[in-house]
């Protein structure tokens, strides 16, 4: 049995390592990730994880794990910023406000798909111009939904969360373990 990670995210690799799991292969799917007109954040995130899993070819004995993380400010989806200007726009929009981070997981094996999503409430402190500009200068915002990463320097902006820290990073560890086990991955074989 082989595990295929359908993601190029180094954070997802780190989080899998917490479970003692190292994928046999990494095959990031190339899909169109633009939300549909009037699509809400949670259904969008669920659809992205499902489409990623569908886009990764799996052979016999292969389990494919895909995930998608979306930052939602009300009904607005804050994806990965295109540039520092958009990252600044996202940070100012999140400043002093509570938002949701949604991570959806899809595991595919033997023609079946197991799915789960986790919603975490996150409070961002009110940001000063110096904090926003200093954070943008780190480059840590690049490739991050909502323009920030809780596990990096932006962690200093997050005084409170309610939910899964690992889901905010990009892969909810407990739910991932459950889905991998359901799909037949021998997660605790060495225990």
HUSUL-V368954 format. One record per backbone hydrogen bond with DSSP energy under -0.5 kcal/mol. NH is the residue of the N-H (numbers start at 1). CO is the residue of the C=O. Records with the same first field share a line. If there is no record, write none. Layout:
# HUSUL-V368954
NH=CO  CO
This chain:
# HUSUL-V368954
2=61
4=2  63
5=3  25
6=4  65
7=5
13=9
14=10
15=11
16=12
17=13
18=14
19=15  16
20=17
21=16
24=3
25=3
27=5
31=29
33=31
39=36
44=40
45=41
46=42
47=43
48=44
49=45
50=46
51=47
52=48
53=49
54=50
55=51
56=52  53
57=55
62=59
63=2
64=108
65=4
66=106
68=104
70=102
71=78
72=70  100
73=76
74=72
76=73
78=71  76
79=77
81=144
87=83
88=84
89=85
90=86
91=87
92=88
93=89
94=90
95=91
96=125
97=94
99=122
100=72
101=120
102=70  100
103=118
104=68
105=116
106=66
107=114
108=64
109=112
112=109
114=107
116=105
118=103
120=101  118
121=162
122=99
123=160
124=97  122
125=157
132=128
133=129
134=130
135=131
136=132
137=133
138=134  135
139=135  136
140=135
142=139
144=141
146=79
147=144
148=145
152=149
154=149
155=152
156=153
157=154
158=155
159=157
160=123
162=121
165=163
168=164
169=165
170=166
171=166
173=171
176=172
177=173
178=174
179=175
180=176
181=177
182=178
183=179
184=181
185=180
187=185
189=186
191=188
